[in-house]
Amino acid sequence: MINFENFDLDTIVARMIVLLIAFTIHELAHAITADYLGDPTPRSQGRITLNPLKHLDPFGTIMLLISGFGWAKPVMVNPYNLRGNYRTSMAIVAIMGPISNLVMAILGAIPLRLTEFMPITFLLSPTWDKLSFLLIQFVWINLILMFFNLIPIPPLDGYKVLQGALPPEMGEQLRPLERYGFMILMFAIFILPRMGIDILGIFVMTPAGILLEAFTGLNFGF
């Protein structure tokens, strides 16, 4: 969930570049993990690749451009091909997507943390101005994607992680949610805020903002 309202062209372009990278790495992390755990499905579908065209969902990308809400093409995984307990293994596959976003956020923050070792002339240059802006966007968006995907509502990764963490009986009781998960998610994103309940603000934007400041050492007023 990315808000594109009132942004200039440079911001939109920067965020689209970041999302292209973040979506690709996120889905690749799922694919590599599933492949490592024994499921050949992602490899057979060509998902073990850095080619973003293999990971982008056309409709999800259009929705992102129009509304600021979008998604990548989910990696198809057959949990019964995975080694070990299939519920636990599926949870591991699911959590690797958000973990990849966390790793990218940390890596993106490193240059911002190293500014005290950079020449002042470079820090005042237009090159650093543009680069630092892109890095901040890179850290911020990856943190948003991490927390958003950890929401335990299907089809998000957090739902599969929750299923793997719960006792089998309780996990099975959640399965009916899969039929209505997308509608529940849309309700939480677009309807609840109009009722004064900002789920995304509480569980996504606020913790992402706190980590953004902690990782970069900058103050954004969160």
N, C-alpha and C positions, 0 to 999 in steps of 0.2 A: 504494500500500500504506500504509494508515493504521491504527495500532493504537488501538482504542477501549476497550481493557480498563482498568478501574479509573478511568475518567474520570467527573467529575460531569456533571450535565445541562448546565450552562453551557458546558463545554468541548465537549461533543458538538454542541450547537446552533451554537456558534461555528465549529466545523470543518465542519459541514454547509453553513453560509452561505458559508464560504470555498471549499469544494469546488464549490458551485453556480456561483460566479463563475469559479473556475479552470478547471473543465471547459468551461464555455461559451466563454471566451476562447481556450483551447487549441484547441478544435475550429474556432472561427471563424477563427483564424490559418491553419489548414490550408486552410479553404474560400476565404478571400480570396486566399491565395497561388496556389492552383490556378486560381482564376478569373482572376487577373492574368496567369498564364502560359498562358492560352488554353483551359482545360478548362471547358466550361459545366455540367458535371455537378453540382457543389455548388450553383450558383445555381438550376438546374432543380429540385433537391430541397429548396429553401428553406433552405439552410444558411448563406446570407449574412445572418445575423441574430443579434441579442443575446438572442433569446428562448430561455431555457434549455431549454424543453420540446422544442425542435427538436434539441437536442444530447444530451439525457440518454437513456441506454439503460435501460429499465425493469428488466430483470434485473440489469444492472450496478449500478444504484442500490440495489436490494434487497440484493444481495451486499455492497455497501459498508456498509449499515446493520447487516447480520447479522454479517459477519466482519471488516470493516475493509478488505477488498480489493474494489475495484470498478472500473468503467470507464464512459466515456461512449460515445455512438454514434459509430463511426468515420465520418469524412467519406469518401464514395466518390469516387475520382479515377480517371479514365481516363488513364494515363500517355501513351498515344499521341496524345492531344489536346494535350499540353503542348508549348510551343515549345522549340526547341533539342534537345539530346540528352535523350531521355526519361528515361534513368536518372539523369542529373544533375539534371534538373528535378524528378523525383520525390523525390530526396534533399532538394532545397530546400524542397519542400512539406512533407516530413516534419520537417525541422529547425525549421521555424517554430513548431511546437507547443511544444517545449521552450524555444525562445527567448522565446515569449510568457510562459511561466512565470517565466523569469529576469527579464524586464522588470517583471512584476507584483511579484516579490519585491523588486526594487530600489526600486520606487515605494512599496511598503508600508513599507520600512525608513526612508525619508526622514524622516517625522515622528518616528520614534524617535531618529534622529540629531540632530534639531533641539531636543531637550529642554532643552539648555543655554540656549536663547533663550526658553523658556516661563516664565511666572510660577510661583513655587514654590507658590502657592495652587492653581493649576490642576493642577499635577503631583500634588498631594496629594488632589485631589478624586476622588470615586467615578466621575465621568465619564471622567477620564483613565485611571483604573484599568481600567475596562472597555474603553476604546478601545485602550489599549496592549496589553492581553491579546489583543484581536481582531487587532491589527496583527502581533503576534508569531506568532500562528497563521497569519495570511495569508502572511507571509514563509516560515515553516517549511514549510507544506504545498506552496506553489508550488515551493520548492527540492526537496522530496521528489519531486513530480511530474516536475520537470525531469530529475533524475538517473534516476528509475525509467524514464521513457520513452526515455532514451538507452541503455538496456541493449540490445545488439544481438541480441535474440531476437524472432522474429516472434510476434505482430503489432505489436510496439512500434516506435516511430519510429526508434529506433537501428538496427534491422535495415535499414530502407530507406536510412538515411544510409550505413551500411556498404556496402550494395550499390552505391550511387552512387559511393562513394569507391574501391572496388576496380576493378581491370581487368575488362572485360566477361566474360572467361572465368571468372575467379574468382567474380564475382558470380553467374553462372549456376550454378556448382557449389553455391551456397548454397540454391538454390530448393527442393530436397527438404525443407529445414528448415521451410518454410512449412506443410507437412502436419502436422508434429508440434510446431510452435512453441508452441501453447497448453499442451500437455502438458508440454513442457520447462519452460515458465514456471511452471506449477503445482508441478512437482517442485522447482524452485529456491526457490520461496517457502515451501512447506509441508513438504517432505521433507528437503532438505539441512540446514536448521537443526537437525533432530533428529539428524543425523549429525555435528554439530559444524562444519558449513560454512555460515557466515552470509553468503551472497552479498549480500543486501540491506543488511546492516550494513556490509559493506566498500565496496560500490559506490554505495549510496544514502544511508543514514542518516549515516555518518561524514562524507562530503564535504558533505552538506546541513547538518550541524551546524556544520562549520567555516565555511561561507559565512554561516550564520545569525549567528554571532558576529561575523564580519567586517563584515557589512552593518549590523547593529543596534548594534554596539559594546558589546553586553552579554555577560556570561559565563554560559554554561549548562552548563559542565563537560564540553564535548566534547574 
